[in-house]
Amino acid sequence: FTIGKELRLDRPAVMRRGLACGYSLPELEFVVEYWSGGEQARDVVVGLIKEEFGDVEVEAKCLGTGAGDVAVCAQRGEELQEILSVPQSDLVRELELPRPSAVRDALKRYKR
């Protein structure tokens, strides 16, 4: 997939034009990529996405064994934008805190 292009839209204006012109925005979906052993981190990240965005579709992909980054990407149609990429080990340590702030803050920034 391609990362780097940002989808920035004035949502109210697009929705007004969309309704008038008979088209609508593609549904928002999320992709969470993680490594084997990161199932707890995956579950927490998926829960935070659903908490922030409601009942959106979230696809979780295990990239195999080893250590690496957990990536959270938002997808609307063919456009895929990385929201957050953090070393899985850092995220697991952060999960010991009452609030996984890096993930929550990145989701809130994307939502704006």
Biopython code that builds the backbone (N, CA, C, O; Angstrom):
import numpy as np
from Bio.PDB.StructureBuilder import StructureBuilder

atoms = [
    (1, "PHE", "N", (0.829, -1.182, 0.000)),
    (1, "PHE", "CA", (0.000, 0.000, 0.000)),
    (1, "PHE", "C", (0.872, 1.244, 0.000)),
    (1, "PHE", "O", (2.066, 1.169, 0.289)),
    (2, "THR", "N", (0.300, 2.347, -0.311)),
    (2, "THR", "CA", (1.045, 3.595, -0.399)),
    (2, "THR", "C", (0.709, 4.470, 0.786)),
    (2, "THR", "O", (-0.459, 4.641, 1.137)),
    (3, "ILE", "N", (1.743, 5.026, 1.402)),
    (3, "ILE", "CA", (1.559, 5.945, 2.511)),
    (3, "ILE", "C", (2.184, 7.270, 2.093)),
    (3, "ILE", "O", (3.186, 7.282, 1.378)),
    (4, "GLY", "N", (1.632, 8.334, 2.510)),
    (4, "GLY", "CA", (2.237, 9.626, 2.233)),
    (4, "GLY", "C", (1.233, 10.645, 1.736)),
    (4, "GLY", "O", (1.375, 11.835, 2.016)),
    (5, "LYS", "N", (0.232, 10.209, 1.011)),
    (5, "LYS", "CA", (-0.780, 11.155, 0.562)),
    (5, "LYS", "C", (-1.780, 11.356, 1.683)),
    (5, "LYS", "O", (-2.232, 10.400, 2.312)),
    (6, "GLU", "N", (-2.113, 12.595, 1.920)),
    (6, "GLU", "CA", (-3.087, 12.883, 2.959)),
    (6, "GLU", "C", (-4.421, 13.232, 2.329)),
    (6, "GLU", "O", (-4.479, 13.906, 1.300)),
    (7, "LEU", "N", (-5.465, 12.778, 2.941)),
    (7, "LEU", "CA", (-6.813, 13.098, 2.509)),
    (7, "LEU", "C", (-7.342, 14.146, 3.474)),
    (7, "LEU", "O", (-7.788, 13.817, 4.573)),
    (8, "ARG", "N", (-7.294, 15.391, 3.068)),
    (8, "ARG", "CA", (-7.790, 16.478, 3.913)),
    (8, "ARG", "C", (-8.987, 17.104, 3.212)),
    (8, "ARG", "O", (-8.868, 17.655, 2.118)),
    (9, "LEU", "N", (-10.125, 17.010, 3.853)),
    (9, "LEU", "CA", (-11.352, 17.519, 3.261)),
    (9, "LEU", "C", (-12.098, 18.374, 4.262)),
    (9, "LEU", "O", (-12.084, 18.111, 5.464)),
    (10, "ASP", "N", (-12.740, 19.387, 3.755)),
    (10, "ASP", "CA", (-13.671, 20.141, 4.578)),
    (10, "ASP", "C", (-14.948, 19.310, 4.590)),
    (10, "ASP", "O", (-15.774, 19.412, 3.683)),
    (11, "ARG", "N", (-15.101, 18.493, 5.616)),
    (11, "ARG", "CA", (-16.186, 17.509, 5.628)),
    (11, "ARG", "C", (-17.574, 18.118, 5.438)),
    (11, "ARG", "O", (-18.333, 17.607, 4.614)),
    (12, "PRO", "N", (-17.951, 19.188, 6.160)),
    (12, "PRO", "CA", (-19.298, 19.727, 5.934)),
    (12, "PRO", "C", (-19.506, 20.196, 4.499)),
    (12, "PRO", "O", (-20.559, 19.941, 3.915)),
    (13, "ALA", "N", (-18.507, 20.883, 3.918)),
    (13, "ALA", "CA", (-18.644, 21.370, 2.544)),
    (13, "ALA", "C", (-18.726, 20.204, 1.563)),
    (13, "ALA", "O", (-19.526, 20.231, 0.628)),
    (14, "VAL", "N", (-17.908, 19.193, 1.773)),
    (14, "VAL", "CA", (-17.932, 18.035, 0.884)),
    (14, "VAL", "C", (-19.276, 17.329, 0.980)),
    (14, "VAL", "O", (-19.846, 16.922, -0.032)),
    (15, "MET", "N", (-19.773, 17.187, 2.191)),
    (15, "MET", "CA", (-21.050, 16.506, 2.354)),
    (15, "MET", "C", (-22.173, 17.297, 1.694)),
    (15, "MET", "O", (-23.057, 16.711, 1.070)),
    (16, "ARG", "N", (-22.145, 18.630, 1.826)),
    (16, "ARG", "CA", (-23.183, 19.432, 1.170)),
    (16, "ARG", "C", (-23.100, 19.262, -0.345)),
    (16, "ARG", "O", (-24.117, 19.043, -1.004)),
    (17, "ARG", "N", (-21.890, 19.361, -0.897)),
    (17, "ARG", "CA", (-21.720, 19.192, -2.337)),
    (17, "ARG", "C", (-22.060, 17.767, -2.744)),
    (17, "ARG", "O", (-22.665, 17.545, -3.793)),
    (18, "GLY", "N", (-21.671, 16.796, -1.914)),
    (18, "GLY", "CA", (-21.932, 15.400, -2.240)),
    (18, "GLY", "C", (-23.418, 15.120, -2.370)),
    (18, "GLY", "O", (-23.855, 14.447, -3.304)),
    (19, "LEU", "N", (-24.181, 15.634, -1.437)),
    (19, "LEU", "CA", (-25.616, 15.399, -1.484)),
    (19, "LEU", "C", (-26.244, 16.093, -2.680)),
    (19, "LEU", "O", (-27.134, 15.535, -3.323)),
    (20, "ALA", "N", (-25.793, 17.301, -2.986)),
    (20, "ALA", "CA", (-26.344, 18.040, -4.110)),
    (20, "ALA", "C", (-25.973, 17.388, -5.439)),
    (20, "ALA", "O", (-26.761, 17.424, -6.384)),
    (21, "CYS", "N", (-24.805, 16.801, -5.521)),
    (21, "CYS", "CA", (-24.329, 16.215, -6.785)),
    (21, "CYS", "C", (-24.619, 14.725, -6.884)),
    (21, "CYS", "O", (-24.359, 14.115, -7.921)),
    (22, "GLY", "N", (-25.136, 14.149, -5.854)),
    (22, "GLY", "CA", (-25.501, 12.747, -5.908)),
    (22, "GLY", "C", (-24.365, 11.775, -5.647)),
    (22, "GLY", "O", (-24.483, 10.606, -6.013)),
    (23, "TYR", "N", (-23.262, 12.204, -5.027)),
    (23, "TYR", "CA", (-22.194, 11.277, -4.679)),
    (23, "TYR", "C", (-21.944, 11.372, -3.187)),
    (23, "TYR", "O", (-22.371, 12.324, -2.533)),
    (24, "SER", "N", (-21.258, 10.388, -2.661)),
    (24, "SER", "CA", (-20.942, 10.398, -1.234)),
    (24, "SER", "C", (-19.500, 9.961, -1.044)),
    (24, "SER", "O", (-18.899, 9.363, -1.937)),
    (25, "LEU", "N", (-18.950, 10.261, 0.120)),
    (25, "LEU", "CA", (-17.586, 9.851, 0.444)),
    (25, "LEU", "C", (-17.548, 8.361, 0.714)),
    (25, "LEU", "O", (-18.501, 7.809, 1.263)),
    (26, "PRO", "N", (-16.454, 7.693, 0.334)),
    (26, "PRO", "CA", (-16.316, 6.283, 0.706)),
    (26, "PRO", "C", (-16.272, 6.151, 2.224)),
    (26, "PRO", "O", (-15.894, 7.081, 2.937)),
    (27, "GLU", "N", (-16.663, 4.984, 2.694)),
    (27, "GLU", "CA", (-16.651, 4.721, 4.129)),
    (27, "GLU", "C", (-15.231, 4.769, 4.678)),
    (27, "GLU", "O", (-14.276, 4.379, 4.005)),
    (28, "LEU", "N", (-15.110, 5.249, 5.900)),
    (28, "LEU", "CA", (-13.831, 5.281, 6.589)),
    (28, "LEU", "C", (-13.580, 3.919, 7.218)),
    (28, "LEU", "O", (-14.449, 3.370, 7.895)),
    (29, "GLU", "N", (-12.382, 3.374, 6.993)),
    (29, "GLU", "CA", (-11.974, 2.108, 7.578)),
    (29, "GLU", "C", (-10.576, 2.287, 8.155)),
    (29, "GLU", "O", (-9.866, 3.227, 7.798)),
    (30, "PHE", "N", (-10.190, 1.391, 9.037)),
    (30, "PHE", "CA", (-8.854, 1.437, 9.624)),
    (30, "PHE", "C", (-8.150, 0.104, 9.430)),
    (30, "PHE", "O", (-8.780, -0.952, 9.370)),
    (31, "VAL", "N", (-6.832, 0.177, 9.334)),
    (31, "VAL", "CA", (-5.983, -1.010, 9.254)),
    (31, "VAL", "C", (-4.966, -0.900, 10.384)),
    (31, "VAL", "O", (-4.293, 0.121, 10.527)),
    (32, "VAL", "N", (-4.859, -1.959, 11.186)),
    (32, "VAL", "CA", (-3.872, -2.026, 12.265)),
    (32, "VAL", "C", (-2.922, -3.165, 11.923)),
    (32, "VAL", "O", (-3.340, -4.319, 11.820)),
    (33, "GLU", "N", (-1.643, -2.840, 11.748)),
    (33, "GLU", "CA", (-0.630, -3.856, 11.468)),
    (33, "GLU", "C", (0.216, -4.054, 12.713)),
    (33, "GLU", "O", (0.649, -3.086, 13.338)),
    (34, "TYR", "N", (0.451, -5.309, 13.072)),
    (34, "TYR", "CA", (1.199, -5.620, 14.289)),
    (34, "TYR", "C", (2.014, -6.889, 14.043)),
    (34, "TYR", "O", (1.878, -7.530, 13.001)),
    (35, "TRP", "N", (2.842, -7.238, 14.989)),
    (35, "TRP", "CA", (3.692, -8.426, 14.896)),
    (35, "TRP", "C", (3.233, -9.472, 15.890)),
    (35, "TRP", "O", (2.607, -9.146, 16.898)),
    (36, "SER", "N", (3.544, -10.729, 15.610)),
    (36, "SER", "CA", (3.177, -11.833, 16.487)),
    (36, "SER", "C", (3.629, -11.530, 17.915)),
    (36, "SER", "O", (4.752, -11.077, 18.142)),
    (37, "GLY", "N", (2.752, -11.783, 18.856)),
    (37, "GLY", "CA", (3.030, -11.454, 20.250)),
    (37, "GLY", "C", (2.424, -10.121, 20.652)),
    (37, "GLY", "O", (2.428, -9.771, 21.832)),
    (38, "GLY", "N", (1.909, -9.383, 19.702)),
    (38, "GLY", "CA", (1.334, -8.064, 19.979)),
    (38, "GLY", "C", (-0.180, -8.057, 19.989)),
    (38, "GLY", "O", (-0.804, -7.027, 19.729)),
    (39, "GLU", "N", (-0.774, -9.201, 20.289)),
    (39, "GLU", "CA", (-2.236, -9.288, 20.260)),
    (39, "GLU", "C", (-2.892, -8.372, 21.284)),
    (39, "GLU", "O", (-3.948, -7.799, 21.016)),
    (40, "GLN", "N", (-2.274, -8.229, 22.458)),
    (40, "GLN", "CA", (-2.835, -7.330, 23.472)),
    (40, "GLN", "C", (-2.803, -5.893, 22.969)),
    (40, "GLN", "O", (-3.783, -5.163, 23.115)),
    (41, "ALA", "N", (-1.695, -5.488, 22.383)),
    (41, "ALA", "CA", (-1.582, -4.133, 21.822)),
    (41, "ALA", "C", (-2.612, -3.943, 20.718)),
    (41, "ALA", "O", (-3.267, -2.903, 20.653)),
    (42, "ARG", "N", (-2.762, -4.940, 19.847)),
    (42, "ARG", "CA", (-3.754, -4.872, 18.769)),
    (42, "ARG", "C", (-5.149, -4.644, 19.328)),
    (42, "ARG", "O", (-5.876, -3.772, 18.852)),
    (43, "ASP", "N", (-5.526, -5.424, 20.336)),
    (43, "ASP", "CA", (-6.869, -5.323, 20.899)),
    (43, "ASP", "C", (-7.126, -3.948, 21.504)),
    (43, "ASP", "O", (-8.212, -3.389, 21.346)),
    (44, "VAL", "N", (-6.128, -3.404, 22.195)),
    (44, "VAL", "CA", (-6.293, -2.082, 22.799)),
    (44, "VAL", "C", (-6.418, -1.018, 21.717)),
    (44, "VAL", "O", (-7.268, -0.133, 21.820)),
    (45, "VAL", "N", (-5.589, -1.088, 20.682)),
    (45, "VAL", "CA", (-5.640, -0.101, 19.599)),
    (45, "VAL", "C", (-6.984, -0.168, 18.874)),
    (45, "VAL", "O", (-7.586, 0.867, 18.587)),
    (46, "VAL", "N", (-7.453, -1.370, 18.580)),
    (46, "VAL", "CA", (-8.763, -1.521, 17.922)),
    (46, "VAL", "C", (-9.856, -0.940, 18.812)),
    (46, "VAL", "O", (-10.762, -0.272, 18.314)),
    (47, "GLY", "N", (-9.788, -1.180, 20.111)),
    (47, "GLY", "CA", (-10.772, -0.616, 21.040)),
    (47, "GLY", "C", (-10.750, 0.898, 21.062)),
    (47, "GLY", "O", (-11.802, 1.535, 21.113)),
    (48, "LEU", "N", (-9.557, 1.481, 21.023)),
    (48, "LEU", "CA", (-9.447, 2.946, 21.011)),
    (48, "LEU", "C", (-9.997, 3.534, 19.715)),
    (48, "LEU", "O", (-10.630, 4.589, 19.733)),
    (49, "ILE", "N", (-9.760, 2.860, 18.592)),
    (49, "ILE", "CA", (-10.315, 3.329, 17.311)),
    (49, "ILE", "C", (-11.834, 3.329, 17.388)),
    (49, "ILE", "O", (-12.477, 4.306, 17.003)),
    (50, "LYS", "N", (-12.405, 2.249, 17.879)),
    (50, "LYS", "CA", (-13.866, 2.157, 17.962)),
    (50, "LYS", "C", (-14.436, 3.150, 18.972)),
    (50, "LYS", "O", (-15.531, 3.676, 18.774)),
    (51, "GLU", "N", (-13.707, 3.405, 20.040)),
    (51, "GLU", "CA", (-14.133, 4.397, 21.028)),
    (51, "GLU", "C", (-14.177, 5.794, 20.403)),
    (51, "GLU", "O", (-15.097, 6.569, 20.667)),
    (52, "GLU", "N", (-13.192, 6.107, 19.584)),
    (52, "GLU", "CA", (-13.088, 7.444, 18.997)),
    (52, "GLU", "C", (-13.971, 7.627, 17.759)),
    (52, "GLU", "O", (-14.492, 8.719, 17.533)),
    (53, "PHE", "N", (-14.146, 6.564, 16.949)),
    (53, "PHE", "CA", (-14.834, 6.697, 15.663)),
    (53, "PHE", "C", (-16.124, 5.893, 15.567)),
    (53, "PHE", "O", (-16.744, 5.854, 14.504)),
    (54, "GLY", "N", (-16.530, 5.262, 16.636)),
    (54, "GLY", "CA", (-17.774, 4.501, 16.609)),
    (54, "GLY", "C", (-17.600, 3.153, 15.940)),
    (54, "GLY", "O", (-16.532, 2.547, 16.025)),
    (55, "ASP", "N", (-18.621, 2.692, 15.291)),
    (55, "ASP", "CA", (-18.643, 1.343, 14.729)),
    (55, "ASP", "C", (-18.034, 1.311, 13.328)),
    (55, "ASP", "O", (-18.717, 0.985, 12.358)),
    (56, "VAL", "N", (-16.750, 1.650, 13.226)),
    (56, "VAL", "CA", (-16.056, 1.595, 11.938)),
    (56, "VAL", "C", (-15.440, 0.215, 11.761)),
    (56, "VAL", "O", (-15.215, -0.507, 12.732)),
    (57, "GLU", "N", (-15.171, -0.141, 10.512)),
    (57, "GLU", "CA", (-14.514, -1.410, 10.236)),
    (57, "GLU", "C", (-13.022, -1.268, 10.508)),
    (57, "GLU", "O", (-12.390, -0.309, 10.064)),
    (58, "VAL", "N", (-12.462, -2.231, 11.240)),
    (58, "VAL", "CA", (-11.035, -2.244, 11.545)),
    (58, "VAL", "C", (-10.485, -3.600, 11.123)),
    (58, "VAL", "O", (-10.923, -4.643, 11.607)),
    (59, "GLU", "N", (-9.520, -3.565, 10.215)),
    (59, "GLU", "CA", (-8.856, -4.792, 9.787)),
    (59, "GLU", "C", (-7.524, -4.889, 10.516)),
    (59, "GLU", "O", (-6.727, -3.952, 10.481)),
    (60, "ALA", "N", (-7.282, -5.999, 11.165)),
    (60, "ALA", "CA", (-6.015, -6.217, 11.870)),
    (60, "ALA", "C", (-5.196, -7.227, 11.086)),
    (60, "ALA", "O", (-5.683, -8.302, 10.737)),
    (61, "LYS", "N", (-3.939, -6.869, 10.810)),
    (61, "LYS", "CA", (-3.050, -7.744, 10.040)),
    (61, "LYS", "C", (-1.811, -8.064, 10.860)),
    (61, "LYS", "O", (-1.092, -7.166, 11.298)),
    (62, "CYS", "N", (-1.570, -9.357, 11.064)),
    (62, "CYS", "CA", (-0.337, -9.779, 11.723)),
    (62, "CYS", "C", (0.731, -9.908, 10.639)),
    (62, "CYS", "O", (0.540, -10.621, 9.654)),
    (63, "LEU", "N", (1.849, -9.218, 10.824)),
    (63, "LEU", "CA", (2.906, -9.192, 9.819)),
    (63, "LEU", "C", (3.891, -10.342, 9.968)),
    (63, "LEU", "O", (4.833, -10.443, 9.182)),
    (64, "GLY", "N", (3.699, -11.201, 10.946)),
    (64, "GLY", "CA", (4.572, -12.353, 11.135)),
    (64, "GLY", "C", (5.278, -12.298, 12.470)),
    (64, "GLY", "O", (4.914, -11.527, 13.358)),
    (65, "THR", "N", (6.297, -13.133, 12.595)),
    (65, "THR", "CA", (7.045, -13.169, 13.844)),
    (65, "THR", "C", (8.148, -12.125, 13.819)),
    (65, "THR", "O", (8.609, -11.703, 12.758)),
    (66, "GLY", "N", (8.551, -11.730, 14.988)),
    (66, "GLY", "CA", (9.611, -10.730, 15.094)),
    (66, "GLY", "C", (9.129, -9.513, 15.839)),
    (66, "GLY", "O", (8.042, -9.498, 16.415)),
    (67, "ALA", "N", (9.949, -8.509, 15.814)),
    (67, "ALA", "CA", (9.603, -7.252, 16.475)),
    (67, "ALA", "C", (9.577, -6.153, 15.428)),
    (67, "ALA", "O", (10.369, -6.161, 14.486)),
    (68, "GLY", "N", (8.691, -5.239, 15.594)),
    (68, "GLY", "CA", (8.576, -4.138, 14.644)),
    (68, "GLY", "C", (7.607, -3.105, 15.161)),
    (68, "GLY", "O", (7.304, -3.056, 16.353)),
    (69, "ASP", "N", (7.130, -2.291, 14.266)),
    (69, "ASP", "CA", (6.200, -1.223, 14.626)),
    (69, "ASP", "C", (4.756, -1.690, 14.501)),
    (69, "ASP", "O", (4.422, -2.535, 13.670)),
    (70, "VAL", "N", (3.913, -1.118, 15.347)),
    (70, "VAL", "CA", (2.475, -1.222, 15.177)),
    (70, "VAL", "C", (2.084, 0.013, 14.373)),
    (70, "VAL", "O", (2.375, 1.142, 14.770)),
    (71, "ALA", "N", (1.428, -0.209, 13.252)),
    (71, "ALA", "CA", (1.016, 0.901, 12.396)),
    (71, "ALA", "C", (-0.502, 0.985, 12.389)),
    (71, "ALA", "O", (-1.190, -0.030, 12.292)),
    (72, "VAL", "N", (-1.015, 2.201, 12.494)),
    (72, "VAL", "CA", (-2.446, 2.455, 12.400)),
    (72, "VAL", "C", (-2.647, 3.332, 11.172)),
    (72, "VAL", "O", (-2.090, 4.426, 11.080)),
    (73, "CYS", "N", (-3.448, 2.841, 10.232)),
    (73, "CYS", "CA", (-3.710, 3.567, 8.992)),
    (73, "CYS", "C", (-5.213, 3.764, 8.830)),
    (73, "CYS", "O", (-6.008, 2.900, 9.199)),
    (74, "ALA", "N", (-5.588, 4.906, 8.278)),
    (74, "ALA", "CA", (-6.986, 5.175, 7.948)),
    (74, "ALA", "C", (-7.134, 5.024, 6.444)),
    (74, "ALA", "O", (-6.269, 5.449, 5.678)),
    (75, "GLN", "N", (-8.231, 4.421, 6.031)),
    (75, "GLN", "CA", (-8.463, 4.215, 4.610)),
    (75, "GLN", "C", (-9.847, 4.717, 4.249)),
    (75, "GLN", "O", (-10.837, 4.398, 4.908)),
    (76, "ARG", "N", (-9.895, 5.502, 3.195)),
    (76, "ARG", "CA", (-11.159, 5.984, 2.632)),
    (76, "ARG", "C", (-11.054, 5.742, 1.136)),
    (76, "ARG", "O", (-10.311, 6.436, 0.442)),
    (77, "GLY", "N", (-11.793, 4.760, 0.637)),
    (77, "GLY", "CA", (-11.657, 4.382, -0.765)),
    (77, "GLY", "C", (-10.270, 3.799, -0.999)),
    (77, "GLY", "O", (-9.844, 2.895, -0.279)),
    (78, "GLU", "N", (-9.571, 4.309, -1.996)),
    (78, "GLU", "CA", (-8.228, 3.828, -2.314)),
    (78, "GLU", "C", (-7.142, 4.570, -1.541)),
    (78, "GLU", "O", (-5.986, 4.147, -1.557)),
    (79, "GLU", "N", (-7.483, 5.658, -0.871)),
    (79, "GLU", "CA", (-6.508, 6.473, -0.131)),
    (79, "GLU", "C", (-6.232, 5.855, 1.233)),
    (79, "GLU", "O", (-7.153, 5.610, 2.012)),
    (80, "LEU", "N", (-4.960, 5.606, 1.513)),
    (80, "LEU", "CA", (-4.539, 5.044, 2.787)),
    (80, "LEU", "C", (-3.541, 5.993, 3.421)),
    (80, "LEU", "O", (-2.535, 6.339, 2.801)),
    (81, "GLN", "N", (-3.804, 6.418, 4.643)),
    (81, "GLN", "CA", (-2.933, 7.371, 5.335)),
    (81, "GLN", "C", (-2.494, 6.792, 6.666)),
    (81, "GLN", "O", (-3.322, 6.364, 7.471)),
    (82, "GLU", "N", (-1.192, 6.780, 6.894)),
    (82, "GLU", "CA", (-0.683, 6.314, 8.181)),
    (82, "GLU", "C", (-0.950, 7.384, 9.236)),
    (82, "GLU", "O", (-0.606, 8.551, 9.047)),
    (83, "ILE", "N", (-1.558, 6.983, 10.335)),
    (83, "ILE", "CA", (-1.857, 7.889, 11.439)),
    (83, "ILE", "C", (-0.785, 7.798, 12.508)),
    (83, "ILE", "O", (-0.395, 8.804, 13.100)),
    (84, "LEU", "N", (-0.314, 6.585, 12.748)),
    (84, "LEU", "CA", (0.638, 6.367, 13.833)),
    (84, "LEU", "C", (1.454, 5.125, 13.537)),
    (84, "LEU", "O", (0.927, 4.120, 13.060)),
    (85, "SER", "N", (2.727, 5.201, 13.820)),
    (85, "SER", "CA", (3.601, 4.037, 13.765)),
    (85, "SER", "C", (4.499, 4.121, 14.989)),
    (85, "SER", "O", (5.239, 5.090, 15.163)),
    (86, "VAL", "N", (4.429, 3.111, 15.827)),
    (86, "VAL", "CA", (5.181, 3.124, 17.082)),
    (86, "VAL", "C", (5.759, 1.732, 17.305)),
    (86, "VAL", "O", (5.088, 0.744, 17.009)),
    (87, "PRO", "N", (6.983, 1.625, 17.817)),
    (87, "PRO", "CA", (7.532, 0.302, 18.103)),
    (87, "PRO", "C", (6.584, -0.480, 19.023)),
    (87, "PRO", "O", (6.115, 0.029, 20.041)),
    (88, "GLN", "N", (6.324, -1.710, 18.639)),
    (88, "GLN", "CA", (5.382, -2.529, 19.403)),
    (88, "GLN", "C", (5.800, -2.631, 20.866)),
    (88, "GLN", "O", (4.951, -2.616, 21.757)),
    (89, "SER", "N", (7.109, -2.734, 21.118)),
    (89, "SER", "CA", (7.567, -2.851, 22.510)),
    (89, "SER", "C", (7.233, -1.583, 23.301)),
    (89, "SER", "O", (6.888, -1.675, 24.479)),
    (90, "ASP", "N", (7.329, -0.401, 22.677)),
    (90, "ASP", "CA", (6.963, 0.848, 23.359)),
    (90, "ASP", "C", (5.471, 0.872, 23.669)),
    (90, "ASP", "O", (5.058, 1.298, 24.747)),
    (91, "LEU", "N", (4.672, 0.413, 22.714)),
    (91, "LEU", "CA", (3.225, 0.413, 22.906)),
    (91, "LEU", "C", (2.833, -0.544, 24.019)),
    (91, "LEU", "O", (1.961, -0.231, 24.830)),
    (92, "VAL", "N", (3.468, -1.707, 24.064)),
    (92, "VAL", "CA", (3.155, -2.675, 25.131)),
    (92, "VAL", "C", (3.493, -2.074, 26.494)),
    (92, "VAL", "O", (2.728, -2.230, 27.446)),
    (93, "ARG", "N", (4.628, -1.391, 26.593)),
    (93, "ARG", "CA", (4.977, -0.727, 27.868)),
    (93, "ARG", "C", (3.953, 0.355, 28.201)),
    (93, "ARG", "O", (3.579, 0.521, 29.362)),
    (94, "GLU", "N", (3.500, 1.087, 27.193)),
    (94, "GLU", "CA", (2.530, 2.160, 27.431)),
    (94, "GLU", "C", (1.192, 1.602, 27.895)),
    (94, "GLU", "O", (0.455, 2.278, 28.613)),
    (95, "LEU", "N", (0.869, 0.372, 27.490)),
    (95, "LEU", "CA", (-0.404, -0.226, 27.883)),
    (95, "LEU", "C", (-0.487, -0.461, 29.376)),
    (95, "LEU", "O", (-1.575, -0.646, 29.921)),
    (96, "GLU", "N", (0.656, -0.453, 30.038)),
    (96, "GLU", "CA", (0.655, -0.608, 31.488)),
    (96, "GLU", "C", (0.160, 0.662, 32.175)),
    (96, "GLU", "O", (-0.168, 0.639, 33.361)),
    (97, "LEU", "N", (0.108, 1.763, 31.437)),
    (97, "LEU", "CA", (-0.403, 3.024, 31.974)),
    (97, "LEU", "C", (-1.930, 3.008, 31.906)),
    (97, "LEU", "O", (-2.509, 2.216, 31.161)),
    (98, "PRO", "N", (-2.579, 3.871, 32.673)),
    (98, "PRO", "CA", (-4.045, 3.869, 32.650)),
    (98, "PRO", "C", (-4.625, 4.309, 31.310)),
    (98, "PRO", "O", (-5.774, 3.987, 31.007)),
    (99, "ARG", "N", (-3.854, 5.041, 30.498)),
    (99, "ARG", "CA", (-4.398, 5.592, 29.255)),
    (99, "ARG", "C", (-3.309, 5.591, 28.184)),
    (99, "ARG", "O", (-2.316, 6.305, 28.330)),
    (100, "PRO", "N", (-3.466, 4.811, 27.113)),
    (100, "PRO", "CA", (-2.475, 4.811, 26.034)),
    (100, "PRO", "C", (-2.518, 6.128, 25.257)),
    (100, "PRO", "O", (-3.195, 6.224, 24.233)),
    (101, "SER", "N", (-1.808, 7.126, 25.736)),
    (101, "SER", "CA", (-1.951, 8.488, 25.224)),
    (101, "SER", "C", (-1.469, 8.668, 23.794)),
    (101, "SER", "O", (-2.098, 9.416, 23.046)),
    (102, "ALA", "N", (-0.389, 8.025, 23.374)),
    (102, "ALA", "CA", (0.128, 8.230, 22.020)),
    (102, "ALA", "C", (-0.910, 7.826, 20.977)),
    (102, "ALA", "O", (-1.119, 8.542, 19.997)),
    (103, "VAL", "N", (-1.546, 6.706, 21.181)),
    (103, "VAL", "CA", (-2.558, 6.233, 20.231)),
    (103, "VAL", "C", (-3.783, 7.129, 20.271)),
    (103, "VAL", "O", (-4.270, 7.571, 19.230)),
    (104, "ARG", "N", (-4.279, 7.395, 21.466)),
    (104, "ARG", "CA", (-5.480, 8.225, 21.605)),
    (104, "ARG", "C", (-5.253, 9.618, 21.011)),
    (104, "ARG", "O", (-6.118, 10.137, 20.306)),
    (105, "ASP", "N", (-4.107, 10.220, 21.289)),
    (105, "ASP", "CA", (-3.812, 11.559, 20.772)),
    (105, "ASP", "C", (-3.707, 11.560, 19.254)),
    (105, "ASP", "O", (-4.192, 12.489, 18.608)),
    (106, "ALA", "N", (-3.087, 10.540, 18.672)),
    (106, "ALA", "CA", (-2.974, 10.461, 17.204)),
    (106, "ALA", "C", (-4.350, 10.312, 16.561)),
    (106, "ALA", "O", (-4.606, 10.919, 15.521)),
    (107, "LEU", "N", (-5.240, 9.519, 17.155)),
    (107, "LEU", "CA", (-6.578, 9.356, 16.629)),
    (107, "LEU", "C", (-7.376, 10.647, 16.704)),
    (107, "LEU", "O", (-8.110, 10.988, 15.776)),
    (108, "LYS", "N", (-7.228, 11.369, 17.819)),
    (108, "LYS", "CA", (-7.936, 12.639, 17.974)),
    (108, "LYS", "C", (-7.435, 13.663, 16.939)),
    (108, "LYS", "O", (-8.229, 14.408, 16.365)),
    (109, "ARG", "N", (-6.118, 13.691, 16.708)),
    (109, "ARG", "CA", (-5.576, 14.614, 15.691)),
    (109, "ARG", "C", (-6.117, 14.273, 14.310)),
    (109, "ARG", "O", (-6.457, 15.174, 13.543)),
    (110, "TYR", "N", (-6.202, 12.999, 13.985)),
    (110, "TYR", "CA", (-6.717, 12.605, 12.674)),
    (110, "TYR", "C", (-8.201, 12.973, 12.543)),
    (110, "TYR", "O", (-8.647, 13.384, 11.472)),
    (111, "LYS", "N", (-8.945, 12.826, 13.613)),
    (111, "LYS", "CA", (-10.388, 13.078, 13.582)),
    (111, "LYS", "C", (-10.697, 14.543, 13.273)),
    (111, "LYS", "O", (-11.718, 14.850, 12.658)),
    (112, "ARG", "N", (-9.821, 15.434, 13.697)),
    (112, "ARG", "CA", (-10.057, 16.869, 13.440)),
    (112, "ARG", "C", (-9.984, 17.132, 12.008)),
    (112, "ARG", "O", (-10.153, 18.274, 11.581)),
]
sb = StructureBuilder()
sb.init_structure("model")
sb.init_model(0)
sb.init_chain("A")
sb.init_seg("    ")
for serial, (resi, resn, name, xyz) in enumerate(atoms, 1):
    if name == "N":
        sb.init_residue(resn, " ", resi, " ")
    sb.init_atom(name, np.array(xyz, "f"), 0.0, 1.0, " ", f" {name:<3s}", serial, name[0])
structure = sb.get_structure()
